[in-house]
Amino acid sequence: MIKARYRLMVVIIYLIFIITFAVMPADKNPAPLYLLPGEFWQHLGSLFFLTVLYYWYARGRGCSRRGAIARAAVFSIVIGIVIEAIQYPLPYRVAELKDLKADIYGIITALVLMGIMPARKKG
């Protein structure tokens, strides 16, 4: 079992990765997210993965399944809003509601999948 603090470190490293690419000028972006073509899919995929990682962290801290899903949802939505707010004053980036919408679709997709997957039995 991976300790909660190591799970948190993974979440933080991924969060730094997302924010770094969110504030980087689009023409300077080394484009690791081109694995997902199109801006919509990049937003959806990055917030989907963040939601799953935070859920994994919350479960490692002992949260119930519902509690972990709720925490992952709130955390990911706040991060999506913060990223768009960071991009707003940058002259080389554009903060758009459609990006936030794609983020929310990614979060919802992750939450639905986590909600319908059977819980792992201990022992």
JOSUL-V467937 format. One record per backbone hydrogen bond with DSSP energy under -1.0 kcal/mol. CO is the residue of the C=O (numbers start at 1). NH is the residue of the N-H. Records with the same first field share a line. If there is no record, write none. Layout:
CO: NH, NH
//
This chain:
3: 7
4: 8
5: 9
6: 10
7: 11
8: 12
9: 13
10: 14
11: 15
12: 16
13: 17
14: 18
15: 19
16: 20
17: 21
18: 22
19: 23
25: 28
31: 34
33: 36
38: 42
39: 43
40: 44
41: 45
42: 46
43: 47
44: 48
45: 49
46: 50
47: 51
48: 52
49: 53
50: 54
51: 55
52: 56
53: 57
54: 58
55: 59
56: 60
57: 61
58: 63
59: 62
64: 68
65: 69
66: 70
67: 71
68: 72
69: 73
70: 74
71: 75
72: 76
73: 77
74: 78
75: 79
76: 80
77: 81
78: 82
79: 83
80: 84
81: 85
82: 86
83: 87
84: 88
90: 93
96: 100
97: 101
98: 102
99: 103
100: 104
101: 105
102: 106
103: 107
104: 108
105: 109
106: 110
107: 111
108: 112
109: 113
110: 114
111: 115
112: 116
113: 117
//
